[in-house]
Amino acid sequence: MFDVAEFSAIINPPEGAILAVGSVRRVPVVDDAGLGVGWRMMLTISCDHRVMDGAMGARFLQDVKRLLEEPLRLLV
């Protein structure tokens, strides 16, 4: 909404974690075919370590990434 590339969200009690989502941007990307232009978005999770550990937050971000890259998995 505000065209922010990335940021860190602040956890408000009683939340255990909060996900910060940056805007989608076109950036240079290197892949098997060489250099090109691709779409990228930054996701940042802030975790209250009294509730969960960083590994749990990292697994959550991996799941979000997988679902964004393969949205048909939401139907299965």
mmJSON file of the N, C-alpha and C atoms, coordinates in Angstrom:
{"data_MODEL":{"atom_site":{
"group_PDB":["ATOM","ATOM","ATOM","ATOM","ATOM","ATOM","ATOM","ATOM","ATOM","ATOM","ATOM","ATOM","ATOM","ATOM","ATOM","ATOM","ATOM","ATOM","ATOM","ATOM","ATOM","ATOM","ATOM","ATOM","ATOM","ATOM","ATOM","ATOM","ATOM","ATOM","ATOM","ATOM","ATOM","ATOM","ATOM","ATOM","ATOM","ATOM","ATOM","ATOM","ATOM","ATOM","ATOM","ATOM","ATOM","ATOM","ATOM","ATOM","ATOM","ATOM","ATOM","ATOM","ATOM","ATOM","ATOM","ATOM","ATOM","ATOM","ATOM","ATOM","ATOM","ATOM","ATOM","ATOM","ATOM","ATOM","ATOM","ATOM","ATOM","ATOM","ATOM","ATOM","ATOM","ATOM","ATOM","ATOM","ATOM","ATOM","ATOM","ATOM","ATOM","ATOM","ATOM","ATOM","ATOM","ATOM","ATOM","ATOM","ATOM","ATOM","ATOM","ATOM","ATOM","ATOM","ATOM","ATOM","ATOM","ATOM","ATOM","ATOM","ATOM","ATOM","ATOM","ATOM","ATOM","ATOM","ATOM","ATOM","ATOM","ATOM","ATOM","ATOM","ATOM","ATOM","ATOM","ATOM","ATOM","ATOM","ATOM","ATOM","ATOM","ATOM","ATOM","ATOM","ATOM","ATOM","ATOM","ATOM","ATOM","ATOM","ATOM","ATOM","ATOM","ATOM","ATOM","ATOM","ATOM","ATOM","ATOM","ATOM","ATOM","ATOM","ATOM","ATOM","ATOM","ATOM","ATOM","ATOM","ATOM","ATOM","ATOM","ATOM","ATOM","ATOM","ATOM","ATOM","ATOM","ATOM","ATOM","ATOM","ATOM","ATOM","ATOM","ATOM","ATOM","ATOM","ATOM","ATOM","ATOM","ATOM","ATOM","ATOM","ATOM","ATOM","ATOM","ATOM","ATOM","ATOM","ATOM","ATOM","ATOM","ATOM","ATOM","ATOM","ATOM","ATOM","ATOM","ATOM","ATOM","ATOM","ATOM","ATOM","ATOM","ATOM","ATOM","ATOM","ATOM","ATOM","ATOM","ATOM","ATOM","ATOM","ATOM","ATOM","ATOM","ATOM","ATOM","ATOM","ATOM","ATOM","ATOM","ATOM","ATOM","ATOM","ATOM","ATOM","ATOM","ATOM","ATOM","ATOM","ATOM","ATOM","ATOM","ATOM","ATOM","ATOM","ATOM","ATOM"],
"id":[1,2,3,4,5,6,7,8,9,10,11,12,13,14,15,16,17,18,19,20,21,22,23,24,25,26,27,28,29,30,31,32,33,34,35,36,37,38,39,40,41,42,43,44,45,46,47,48,49,50,51,52,53,54,55,56,57,58,59,60,61,62,63,64,65,66,67,68,69,70,71,72,73,74,75,76,77,78,79,80,81,82,83,84,85,86,87,88,89,90,91,92,93,94,95,96,97,98,99,100,101,102,103,104,105,106,107,108,109,110,111,112,113,114,115,116,117,118,119,120,121,122,123,124,125,126,127,128,129,130,131,132,133,134,135,136,137,138,139,140,141,142,143,144,145,146,147,148,149,150,151,152,153,154,155,156,157,158,159,160,161,162,163,164,165,166,167,168,169,170,171,172,173,174,175,176,177,178,179,180,181,182,183,184,185,186,187,188,189,190,191,192,193,194,195,196,197,198,199,200,201,202,203,204,205,206,207,208,209,210,211,212,213,214,215,216,217,218,219,220,221,222,223,224,225,226,227,228],
"type_symbol":["N","C","C","N","C","C","N","C","C","N","C","C","N","C","C","N","C","C","N","C","C","N","C","C","N","C","C","N","C","C","N","C","C","N","C","C","N","C","C","N","C","C","N","C","C","N","C","C","N","C","C","N","C","C","N","C","C","N","C","C","N","C","C","N","C","C","N","C","C","N","C","C","N","C","C","N","C","C","N","C","C","N","C","C","N","C","C","N","C","C","N","C","C","N","C","C","N","C","C","N","C","C","N","C","C","N","C","C","N","C","C","N","C","C","N","C","C","N","C","C","N","C","C","N","C","C","N","C","C","N","C","C","N","C","C","N","C","C","N","C","C","N","C","C","N","C","C","N","C","C","N","C","C","N","C","C","N","C","C","N","C","C","N","C","C","N","C","C","N","C","C","N","C","C","N","C","C","N","C","C","N","C","C","N","C","C","N","C","C","N","C","C","N","C","C","N","C","C","N","C","C","N","C","C","N","C","C","N","C","C","N","C","C","N","C","C","N","C","C","N","C","C","N","C","C","N","C","C"],
"label_atom_id":["N","CA","C","N","CA","C","N","CA","C","N","CA","C","N","CA","C","N","CA","C","N","CA","C","N","CA","C","N","CA","C","N","CA","C","N","CA","C","N","CA","C","N","CA","C","N","CA","C","N","CA","C","N","CA","C","N","CA","C","N","CA","C","N","CA","C","N","CA","C","N","CA","C","N","CA","C","N","CA","C","N","CA","C","N","CA","C","N","CA","C","N","CA","C","N","CA","C","N","CA","C","N","CA","C","N","CA","C","N","CA","C","N","CA","C","N","CA","C","N","CA","C","N","CA","C","N","CA","C","N","CA","C","N","CA","C","N","CA","C","N","CA","C","N","CA","C","N","CA","C","N","CA","C","N","CA","C","N","CA","C","N","CA","C","N","CA","C","N","CA","C","N","CA","C","N","CA","C","N","CA","C","N","CA","C","N","CA","C","N","CA","C","N","CA","C","N","CA","C","N","CA","C","N","CA","C","N","CA","C","N","CA","C","N","CA","C","N","CA","C","N","CA","C","N","CA","C","N","CA","C","N","CA","C","N","CA","C","N","CA","C","N","CA","C","N","CA","C","N","CA","C","N","CA","C","N","CA","C","N","CA","C","N","CA","C"],
"label_alt_id":[null,null,null,null,null,null,null,null,null,null,null,null,null,null,null,null,null,null,null,null,null,null,null,null,null,null,null,null,null,null,null,null,null,null,null,null,null,null,null,null,null,null,null,null,null,null,null,null,null,null,null,null,null,null,null,null,null,null,null,null,null,null,null,null,null,null,null,null,null,null,null,null,null,null,null,null,null,null,null,null,null,null,null,null,null,null,null,null,null,null,null,null,null,null,null,null,null,null,null,null,null,null,null,null,null,null,null,null,null,null,null,null,null,null,null,null,null,null,null,null,null,null,null,null,null,null,null,null,null,null,null,null,null,null,null,null,null,null,null,null,null,null,null,null,null,null,null,null,null,null,null,null,null,null,null,null,null,null,null,null,null,null,null,null,null,null,null,null,null,null,null,null,null,null,null,null,null,null,null,null,null,null,null,null,null,null,null,null,null,null,null,null,null,null,null,null,null,null,null,null,null,null,null,null,null,null,null,null,null,null,null,null,null,null,null,null,null,null,null,null,null,null,null,null,null,null,null,null],
"label_comp_id":["MET","MET","MET","PHE","PHE","PHE","ASP","ASP","ASP","VAL","VAL","VAL","ALA","ALA","ALA","GLU","GLU","GLU","PHE","PHE","PHE","SER","SER","SER","ALA","ALA","ALA","ILE","ILE","ILE","ILE","ILE","ILE","ASN","ASN","ASN","PRO","PRO","PRO","PRO","PRO","PRO","GLU","GLU","GLU","GLY","GLY","GLY","ALA","ALA","ALA","ILE","ILE","ILE","LEU","LEU","LEU","ALA","ALA","ALA","VAL","VAL","VAL","GLY","GLY","GLY","SER","SER","SER","VAL","VAL","VAL","ARG","ARG","ARG","ARG","ARG","ARG","VAL","VAL","VAL","PRO","PRO","PRO","VAL","VAL","VAL","VAL","VAL","VAL","ASP","ASP","ASP","ASP","ASP","ASP","ALA","ALA","ALA","GLY","GLY","GLY","LEU","LEU","LEU","GLY","GLY","GLY","VAL","VAL","VAL","GLY","GLY","GLY","TRP","TRP","TRP","ARG","ARG","ARG","MET","MET","MET","MET","MET","MET","LEU","LEU","LEU","THR","THR","THR","ILE","ILE","ILE","SER","SER","SER","CYS","CYS","CYS","ASP","ASP","ASP","HIS","HIS","HIS","ARG","ARG","ARG","VAL","VAL","VAL","MET","MET","MET","ASP","ASP","ASP","GLY","GLY","GLY","ALA","ALA","ALA","MET","MET","MET","GLY","GLY","GLY","ALA","ALA","ALA","ARG","ARG","ARG","PHE","PHE","PHE","LEU","LEU","LEU","GLN","GLN","GLN","ASP","ASP","ASP","VAL","VAL","VAL","LYS","LYS","LYS","ARG","ARG","ARG","LEU","LEU","LEU","LEU","LEU","LEU","GLU","GLU","GLU","GLU","GLU","GLU","PRO","PRO","PRO","LEU","LEU","LEU","ARG","ARG","ARG","LEU","LEU","LEU","LEU","LEU","LEU","VAL","VAL","VAL"],
"label_asym_id":["A","A","A","A","A","A","A","A","A","A","A","A","A","A","A","A","A","A","A","A","A","A","A","A","A","A","A","A","A","A","A","A","A","A","A","A","A","A","A","A","A","A","A","A","A","A","A","A","A","A","A","A","A","A","A","A","A","A","A","A","A","A","A","A","A","A","A","A","A","A","A","A","A","A","A","A","A","A","A","A","A","A","A","A","A","A","A","A","A","A","A","A","A","A","A","A","A","A","A","A","A","A","A","A","A","A","A","A","A","A","A","A","A","A","A","A","A","A","A","A","A","A","A","A","A","A","A","A","A","A","A","A","A","A","A","A","A","A","A","A","A","A","A","A","A","A","A","A","A","A","A","A","A","A","A","A","A","A","A","A","A","A","A","A","A","A","A","A","A","A","A","A","A","A","A","A","A","A","A","A","A","A","A","A","A","A","A","A","A","A","A","A","A","A","A","A","A","A","A","A","A","A","A","A","A","A","A","A","A","A","A","A","A","A","A","A","A","A","A","A","A","A","A","A","A","A","A","A"],
"label_entity_id":["1","1","1","1","1","1","1","1","1","1","1","1","1","1","1","1","1","1","1","1","1","1","1","1","1","1","1","1","1","1","1","1","1","1","1","1","1","1","1","1","1","1","1","1","1","1","1","1","1","1","1","1","1","1","1","1","1","1","1","1","1","1","1","1","1","1","1","1","1","1","1","1","1","1","1","1","1","1","1","1","1","1","1","1","1","1","1","1","1","1","1","1","1","1","1","1","1","1","1","1","1","1","1","1","1","1","1","1","1","1","1","1","1","1","1","1","1","1","1","1","1","1","1","1","1","1","1","1","1","1","1","1","1","1","1","1","1","1","1","1","1","1","1","1","1","1","1","1","1","1","1","1","1","1","1","1","1","1","1","1","1","1","1","1","1","1","1","1","1","1","1","1","1","1","1","1","1","1","1","1","1","1","1","1","1","1","1","1","1","1","1","1","1","1","1","1","1","1","1","1","1","1","1","1","1","1","1","1","1","1","1","1","1","1","1","1","1","1","1","1","1","1","1","1","1","1","1","1"],
"label_seq_id":[1,1,1,2,2,2,3,3,3,4,4,4,5,5,5,6,6,6,7,7,7,8,8,8,9,9,9,10,10,10,11,11,11,12,12,12,13,13,13,14,14,14,15,15,15,16,16,16,17,17,17,18,18,18,19,19,19,20,20,20,21,21,21,22,22,22,23,23,23,24,24,24,25,25,25,26,26,26,27,27,27,28,28,28,29,29,29,30,30,30,31,31,31,32,32,32,33,33,33,34,34,34,35,35,35,36,36,36,37,37,37,38,38,38,39,39,39,40,40,40,41,41,41,42,42,42,43,43,43,44,44,44,45,45,45,46,46,46,47,47,47,48,48,48,49,49,49,50,50,50,51,51,51,52,52,52,53,53,53,54,54,54,55,55,55,56,56,56,57,57,57,58,58,58,59,59,59,60,60,60,61,61,61,62,62,62,63,63,63,64,64,64,65,65,65,66,66,66,67,67,67,68,68,68,69,69,69,70,70,70,71,71,71,72,72,72,73,73,73,74,74,74,75,75,75,76,76,76],
"pdbx_PDB_ins_code":[null,null,null,null,null,null,null,null,null,null,null,null,null,null,null,null,null,null,null,null,null,null,null,null,null,null,null,null,null,null,null,null,null,null,null,null,null,null,null,null,null,null,null,null,null,null,null,null,null,null,null,null,null,null,null,null,null,null,null,null,null,null,null,null,null,null,null,null,null,null,null,null,null,null,null,null,null,null,null,null,null,null,null,null,null,null,null,null,null,null,null,null,null,null,null,null,null,null,null,null,null,null,null,null,null,null,null,null,null,null,null,null,null,null,null,null,null,null,null,null,null,null,null,null,null,null,null,null,null,null,null,null,null,null,null,null,null,null,null,null,null,null,null,null,null,null,null,null,null,null,null,null,null,null,null,null,null,null,null,null,null,null,null,null,null,null,null,null,null,null,null,null,null,null,null,null,null,null,null,null,null,null,null,null,null,null,null,null,null,null,null,null,null,null,null,null,null,null,null,null,null,null,null,null,null,null,null,null,null,null,null,null,null,null,null,null,null,null,null,null,null,null,null,null,null,null,null,null],
"Cartn_x":[0.821,0.0,0.87,1.987,2.855,4.125,4.243,5.393,6.703,6.7,7.88,8.546,9.853,10.566,10.616,10.988,11.029,11.014,10.554,10.531,10.417,10.629,10.479,9.268,8.325,7.115,7.366,6.649,6.786,5.658,6.024,5.052,4.327,3.008,2.192,1.592,1.738,1.147,-0.356,-0.96,-0.465,-0.022,0.37,0.792,2.067,2.212,3.413,4.368,3.835,4.657,3.874,4.577,3.923,4.727,4.025,4.638,4.619,5.778,5.889,6.054,5.227,5.235,5.578,6.693,7.099,6.415,6.589,5.954,6.679,5.961,6.527,7.252,8.501,9.327,9.987,10.251,11.008,12.484,13.285,14.713,15.503,16.803,17.642,17.754,17.635,17.659,18.552,19.387,20.224,19.586,19.333,18.804,19.567,19.055,19.744,19.928,18.989,19.056,19.986,20.444,21.322,20.685,21.01,20.511,19.176,18.233,16.918,16.28,15.008,14.25,13.183,13.071,12.082,11.387,10.321,9.549,10.029,10.254,10.701,9.922,9.715,9.011,9.72,9.912,10.567,9.513,9.724,8.898,9.803,9.366,10.125,9.186,9.624,8.803,9.53,8.772,9.284,8.615,9.416,8.901,9.192,8.217,8.431,9.009,10.262,10.927,10.454,9.572,8.928,7.809,7.331,6.223,6.722,7.658,8.169,9.638,10.334,11.741,11.893,13.076,13.338,13.202,13.494,13.377,11.927,10.996,9.581,9.171,9.66,9.374,9.963,11.165,11.798,11.013,10.527,9.704,8.407,7.817,6.607,6.887,8.004,8.355,8.614,9.211,9.407,8.071,7.088,5.758,5.089,5.196,4.606,5.252,6.576,7.302,6.835,6.733,6.31,4.904,3.998,2.626,2.525,3.361,3.367,3.912,4.916,5.506,4.632,3.84,2.978,1.58,0.786,-0.508,-1.527,-1.358,-2.283,-2.217,-1.122,-1.017,-2.07,-2.609,-3.658,-4.927,-5.116,-6.312,-6.202,-4.982,-4.765,-4.844],
"Cartn_y":[-1.184,0.0,1.256,1.229,2.395,2.251,1.173,0.913,0.889,0.138,-0.04,-1.348,-1.32,-2.518,-3.581,-3.203,-4.147,-3.371,-4.027,-3.41,-4.495,-4.115,-5.026,-4.588,-5.5,-5.182,-5.367,-4.6,-4.66,-5.524,-6.456,-7.352,-6.602,-6.652,-6.049,-7.16,-7.083,-8.121,-8.19,-9.349,-10.685,-11.473,-10.815,-11.513,-12.303,-13.444,-14.255,-13.996,-13.5,-13.206,-12.286,-11.625,-10.777,-10.852,-10.897,-11.016,-9.655,-9.183,-7.935,-8.285,-7.69,-7.984,-6.714,-6.748,-5.619,-5.653,-4.604,-4.537,-5.443,-5.842,-6.666,-5.738,-6.086,-5.234,-6.056,-5.415,-6.043,-5.748,-6.82,-6.68,-7.593,-7.325,-8.245,-9.597,-10.677,-12.033,-12.896,-13.719,-14.668,-16.042,-16.71,-18.069,-18.918,-20.107,-21.012,-20.41,-19.555,-18.948,-17.734,-17.273,-16.104,-14.99,-13.767,-12.587,-12.164,-11.851,-11.415,-10.526,-10.262,-9.439,-10.328,-10.285,-11.105,-10.317,-10.891,-10.273,-10.809,-9.914,-10.301,-9.514,-10.156,-9.534,-9.955,-9.039,-9.337,-9.654,-10.769,-11.146,-11.209,-10.603,-10.628,-11.034,-11.958,-12.346,-11.94,-11.327,-11.0,-11.954,-12.644,-13.669,-13.29,-13.514,-13.387,-14.72,-14.733,-15.984,-16.596,-15.915,-16.538,-17.471,-17.263,-18.049,-19.096,-18.714,-19.612,-19.309,-20.243,-19.99,-19.6,-19.147,-18.685,-19.779,-21.023,-22.135,-22.336,-22.172,-22.303,-21.183,-19.986,-18.866,-19.093,-19.65,-19.936,-20.984,-22.021,-23.042,-22.438,-21.522,-20.845,-20.054,-19.309,-18.542,-19.452,-20.626,-21.591,-22.046,-22.295,-22.702,-21.591,-20.354,-19.218,-19.08,-19.183,-19.089,-20.161,-21.4,-22.518,-22.286,-21.794,-21.556,-20.381,-19.371,-18.257,-18.683,-19.561,-20.03,-21.072,-21.826,-22.88,-22.753,-21.754,-21.498,-22.633,-23.533,-24.653,-25.601,-25.554,-26.386,-26.008,-24.805,-24.385,-25.201,-25.752,-26.521,-27.982,-28.45,-29.859,-30.113],
"Cartn_z":[0.0,0.0,0.0,0.737,0.839,0.005,-0.791,-1.648,-0.853,0.245,1.082,0.685,0.438,-0.009,1.078,2.299,3.417,4.723,5.774,7.093,8.152,9.401,10.535,11.341,11.515,12.265,13.763,14.567,16.016,16.58,17.449,18.076,19.19,19.148,20.198,21.057,22.392,23.251,23.01,22.969,23.278,22.047,20.962,19.751,20.0,19.307,19.412,18.266,17.146,15.973,15.05,14.149,13.155,11.868,10.746,9.434,8.746,8.311,7.565,6.083,5.238,3.805,3.041,2.309,1.492,0.133,-0.632,-1.949,-2.949,-3.976,-5.037,-6.009,-6.317,-7.185,-8.282,-9.408,-10.493,-10.26,-10.207,-9.927,-10.853,-11.029,-11.814,-11.113,-11.89,-11.354,-12.239,-11.606,-12.346,-12.204,-13.335,-13.307,-14.318,-14.637,-15.555,-16.943,-17.355,-18.679,-18.719,-17.574,-17.524,-16.724,-17.08,-16.384,-16.972,-16.1,-16.55,-15.501,-15.688,-14.748,-14.124,-12.805,-12.104,-11.025,-10.511,-9.443,-8.095,-7.139,-5.804,-4.753,-3.597,-2.484,-1.197,-0.28,0.99,2.056,2.757,3.901,5.126,6.219,7.463,8.583,9.431,10.572,11.853,12.755,14.086,15.062,15.882,16.798,18.243,19.101,20.542,21.008,21.401,21.738,23.058,23.751,24.912,24.45,23.223,22.677,21.686,20.836,19.793,19.539,18.907,18.599,17.126,16.78,15.418,14.379,14.757,13.808,13.38,14.308,13.973,13.021,13.263,12.369,10.985,10.919,9.626,8.85,9.542,8.869,8.336,9.11,8.651,7.372,7.35,6.147,4.955,5.179,4.092,3.528,4.395,3.937,3.14,3.616,2.892,1.519,1.452,0.175,-0.793,-0.301,-1.151,-1.69,-0.847,-1.288,-2.266,-2.088,-3.038,-4.397,-4.382,-5.642,-6.338,-5.566,-6.113,-5.502,-5.92,-5.271,-5.419,-6.379,-6.518,-5.327,-4.549,-3.348,-2.315,-2.401,-1.477,-1.673,-2.866,-3.181,-2.802,-2.51,-2.207,-0.721],
"occupancy":[1.0,1.0,1.0,1.0,1.0,1.0,1.0,1.0,1.0,1.0,1.0,1.0,1.0,1.0,1.0,1.0,1.0,1.0,1.0,1.0,1.0,1.0,1.0,1.0,1.0,1.0,1.0,1.0,1.0,1.0,1.0,1.0,1.0,1.0,1.0,1.0,1.0,1.0,1.0,1.0,1.0,1.0,1.0,1.0,1.0,1.0,1.0,1.0,1.0,1.0,1.0,1.0,1.0,1.0,1.0,1.0,1.0,1.0,1.0,1.0,1.0,1.0,1.0,1.0,1.0,1.0,1.0,1.0,1.0,1.0,1.0,1.0,1.0,1.0,1.0,1.0,1.0,1.0,1.0,1.0,1.0,1.0,1.0,1.0,1.0,1.0,1.0,1.0,1.0,1.0,1.0,1.0,1.0,1.0,1.0,1.0,1.0,1.0,1.0,1.0,1.0,1.0,1.0,1.0,1.0,1.0,1.0,1.0,1.0,1.0,1.0,1.0,1.0,1.0,1.0,1.0,1.0,1.0,1.0,1.0,1.0,1.0,1.0,1.0,1.0,1.0,1.0,1.0,1.0,1.0,1.0,1.0,1.0,1.0,1.0,1.0,1.0,1.0,1.0,1.0,1.0,1.0,1.0,1.0,1.0,1.0,1.0,1.0,1.0,1.0,1.0,1.0,1.0,1.0,1.0,1.0,1.0,1.0,1.0,1.0,1.0,1.0,1.0,1.0,1.0,1.0,1.0,1.0,1.0,1.0,1.0,1.0,1.0,1.0,1.0,1.0,1.0,1.0,1.0,1.0,1.0,1.0,1.0,1.0,1.0,1.0,1.0,1.0,1.0,1.0,1.0,1.0,1.0,1.0,1.0,1.0,1.0,1.0,1.0,1.0,1.0,1.0,1.0,1.0,1.0,1.0,1.0,1.0,1.0,1.0,1.0,1.0,1.0,1.0,1.0,1.0,1.0,1.0,1.0,1.0,1.0,1.0,1.0,1.0,1.0,1.0,1.0,1.0],
"B_iso_or_equiv":[0.0,0.0,0.0,0.0,0.0,0.0,0.0,0.0,0.0,0.0,0.0,0.0,0.0,0.0,0.0,0.0,0.0,0.0,0.0,0.0,0.0,0.0,0.0,0.0,0.0,0.0,0.0,0.0,0.0,0.0,0.0,0.0,0.0,0.0,0.0,0.0,0.0,0.0,0.0,0.0,0.0,0.0,0.0,0.0,0.0,0.0,0.0,0.0,0.0,0.0,0.0,0.0,0.0,0.0,0.0,0.0,0.0,0.0,0.0,0.0,0.0,0.0,0.0,0.0,0.0,0.0,0.0,0.0,0.0,0.0,0.0,0.0,0.0,0.0,0.0,0.0,0.0,0.0,0.0,0.0,0.0,0.0,0.0,0.0,0.0,0.0,0.0,0.0,0.0,0.0,0.0,0.0,0.0,0.0,0.0,0.0,0.0,0.0,0.0,0.0,0.0,0.0,0.0,0.0,0.0,0.0,0.0,0.0,0.0,0.0,0.0,0.0,0.0,0.0,0.0,0.0,0.0,0.0,0.0,0.0,0.0,0.0,0.0,0.0,0.0,0.0,0.0,0.0,0.0,0.0,0.0,0.0,0.0,0.0,0.0,0.0,0.0,0.0,0.0,0.0,0.0,0.0,0.0,0.0,0.0,0.0,0.0,0.0,0.0,0.0,0.0,0.0,0.0,0.0,0.0,0.0,0.0,0.0,0.0,0.0,0.0,0.0,0.0,0.0,0.0,0.0,0.0,0.0,0.0,0.0,0.0,0.0,0.0,0.0,0.0,0.0,0.0,0.0,0.0,0.0,0.0,0.0,0.0,0.0,0.0,0.0,0.0,0.0,0.0,0.0,0.0,0.0,0.0,0.0,0.0,0.0,0.0,0.0,0.0,0.0,0.0,0.0,0.0,0.0,0.0,0.0,0.0,0.0,0.0,0.0,0.0,0.0,0.0,0.0,0.0,0.0,0.0,0.0,0.0,0.0,0.0,0.0,0.0,0.0,0.0,0.0,0.0,0.0],
"pdbx_formal_charge":[null,null,null,null,null,null,null,null,null,null,null,null,null,null,null,null,null,null,null,null,null,null,null,null,null,null,null,null,null,null,null,null,null,null,null,null,null,null,null,null,null,null,null,null,null,null,null,null,null,null,null,null,null,null,null,null,null,null,null,null,null,null,null,null,null,null,null,null,null,null,null,null,null,null,null,null,null,null,null,null,null,null,null,null,null,null,null,null,null,null,null,null,null,null,null,null,null,null,null,null,null,null,null,null,null,null,null,null,null,null,null,null,null,null,null,null,null,null,null,null,null,null,null,null,null,null,null,null,null,null,null,null,null,null,null,null,null,null,null,null,null,null,null,null,null,null,null,null,null,null,null,null,null,null,null,null,null,null,null,null,null,null,null,null,null,null,null,null,null,null,null,null,null,null,null,null,null,null,null,null,null,null,null,null,null,null,null,null,null,null,null,null,null,null,null,null,null,null,null,null,null,null,null,null,null,null,null,null,null,null,null,null,null,null,null,null,null,null,null,null,null,null,null,null,null,null,null,null],
"auth_seq_id":[1,1,1,2,2,2,3,3,3,4,4,4,5,5,5,6,6,6,7,7,7,8,8,8,9,9,9,10,10,10,11,11,11,12,12,12,13,13,13,14,14,14,15,15,15,16,16,16,17,17,17,18,18,18,19,19,19,20,20,20,21,21,21,22,22,22,23,23,23,24,24,24,25,25,25,26,26,26,27,27,27,28,28,28,29,29,29,30,30,30,31,31,31,32,32,32,33,33,33,34,34,34,35,35,35,36,36,36,37,37,37,38,38,38,39,39,39,40,40,40,41,41,41,42,42,42,43,43,43,44,44,44,45,45,45,46,46,46,47,47,47,48,48,48,49,49,49,50,50,50,51,51,51,52,52,52,53,53,53,54,54,54,55,55,55,56,56,56,57,57,57,58,58,58,59,59,59,60,60,60,61,61,61,62,62,62,63,63,63,64,64,64,65,65,65,66,66,66,67,67,67,68,68,68,69,69,69,70,70,70,71,71,71,72,72,72,73,73,73,74,74,74,75,75,75,76,76,76],
"auth_comp_id":["MET","MET","MET","PHE","PHE","PHE","ASP","ASP","ASP","VAL","VAL","VAL","ALA","ALA","ALA","GLU","GLU","GLU","PHE","PHE","PHE","SER","SER","SER","ALA","ALA","ALA","ILE","ILE","ILE","ILE","ILE","ILE","ASN","ASN","ASN","PRO","PRO","PRO","PRO","PRO","PRO","GLU","GLU","GLU","GLY","GLY","GLY","ALA","ALA","ALA","ILE","ILE","ILE","LEU","LEU","LEU","ALA","ALA","ALA","VAL","VAL","VAL","GLY","GLY","GLY","SER","SER","SER","VAL","VAL","VAL","ARG","ARG","ARG","ARG","ARG","ARG","VAL","VAL","VAL","PRO","PRO","PRO","VAL","VAL","VAL","VAL","VAL","VAL","ASP","ASP","ASP","ASP","ASP","ASP","ALA","ALA","ALA","GLY","GLY","GLY","LEU","LEU","LEU","GLY","GLY","GLY","VAL","VAL","VAL","GLY","GLY","GLY","TRP","TRP","TRP","ARG","ARG","ARG","MET","MET","MET","MET","MET","MET","LEU","LEU","LEU","THR","THR","THR","ILE","ILE","ILE","SER","SER","SER","CYS","CYS","CYS","ASP","ASP","ASP","HIS","HIS","HIS","ARG","ARG","ARG","VAL","VAL","VAL","MET","MET","MET","ASP","ASP","ASP","GLY","GLY","GLY","ALA","ALA","ALA","MET","MET","MET","GLY","GLY","GLY","ALA","ALA","ALA","ARG","ARG","ARG","PHE","PHE","PHE","LEU","LEU","LEU","GLN","GLN","GLN","ASP","ASP","ASP","VAL","VAL","VAL","LYS","LYS","LYS","ARG","ARG","ARG","LEU","LEU","LEU","LEU","LEU","LEU","GLU","GLU","GLU","GLU","GLU","GLU","PRO","PRO","PRO","LEU","LEU","LEU","ARG","ARG","ARG","LEU","LEU","LEU","LEU","LEU","LEU","VAL","VAL","VAL"],
"auth_asym_id":["A","A","A","A","A","A","A","A","A","A","A","A","A","A","A","A","A","A","A","A","A","A","A","A","A","A","A","A","A","A","A","A","A","A","A","A","A","A","A","A","A","A","A","A","A","A","A","A","A","A","A","A","A","A","A","A","A","A","A","A","A","A","A","A","A","A","A","A","A","A","A","A","A","A","A","A","A","A","A","A","A","A","A","A","A","A","A","A","A","A","A","A","A","A","A","A","A","A","A","A","A","A","A","A","A","A","A","A","A","A","A","A","A","A","A","A","A","A","A","A","A","A","A","A","A","A","A","A","A","A","A","A","A","A","A","A","A","A","A","A","A","A","A","A","A","A","A","A","A","A","A","A","A","A","A","A","A","A","A","A","A","A","A","A","A","A","A","A","A","A","A","A","A","A","A","A","A","A","A","A","A","A","A","A","A","A","A","A","A","A","A","A","A","A","A","A","A","A","A","A","A","A","A","A","A","A","A","A","A","A","A","A","A","A","A","A","A","A","A","A","A","A","A","A","A","A","A","A"],
"auth_atom_id":["N","CA","C","N","CA","C","N","CA","C","N","CA","C","N","CA","C","N","CA","C","N","CA","C","N","CA","C","N","CA","C","N","CA","C","N","CA","C","N","CA","C","N","CA","C","N","CA","C","N","CA","C","N","CA","C","N","CA","C","N","CA","C","N","CA","C","N","CA","C","N","CA","C","N","CA","C","N","CA","C","N","CA","C","N","CA","C","N","CA","C","N","CA","C","N","CA","C","N","CA","C","N","CA","C","N","CA","C","N","CA","C","N","CA","C","N","CA","C","N","CA","C","N","CA","C","N","CA","C","N","CA","C","N","CA","C","N","CA","C","N","CA","C","N","CA","C","N","CA","C","N","CA","C","N","CA","C","N","CA","C","N","CA","C","N","CA","C","N","CA","C","N","CA","C","N","CA","C","N","CA","C","N","CA","C","N","CA","C","N","CA","C","N","CA","C","N","CA","C","N","CA","C","N","CA","C","N","CA","C","N","CA","C","N","CA","C","N","CA","C","N","CA","C","N","CA","C","N","CA","C","N","CA","C","N","CA","C","N","CA","C","N","CA","C","N","CA","C","N","CA","C","N","CA","C","N","CA","C","N","CA","C","N","CA","C"],
"pdbx_PDB_model_num":[1,1,1,1,1,1,1,1,1,1,1,1,1,1,1,1,1,1,1,1,1,1,1,1,1,1,1,1,1,1,1,1,1,1,1,1,1,1,1,1,1,1,1,1,1,1,1,1,1,1,1,1,1,1,1,1,1,1,1,1,1,1,1,1,1,1,1,1,1,1,1,1,1,1,1,1,1,1,1,1,1,1,1,1,1,1,1,1,1,1,1,1,1,1,1,1,1,1,1,1,1,1,1,1,1,1,1,1,1,1,1,1,1,1,1,1,1,1,1,1,1,1,1,1,1,1,1,1,1,1,1,1,1,1,1,1,1,1,1,1,1,1,1,1,1,1,1,1,1,1,1,1,1,1,1,1,1,1,1,1,1,1,1,1,1,1,1,1,1,1,1,1,1,1,1,1,1,1,1,1,1,1,1,1,1,1,1,1,1,1,1,1,1,1,1,1,1,1,1,1,1,1,1,1,1,1,1,1,1,1,1,1,1,1,1,1,1,1,1,1,1,1,1,1,1,1,1,1]
}}}
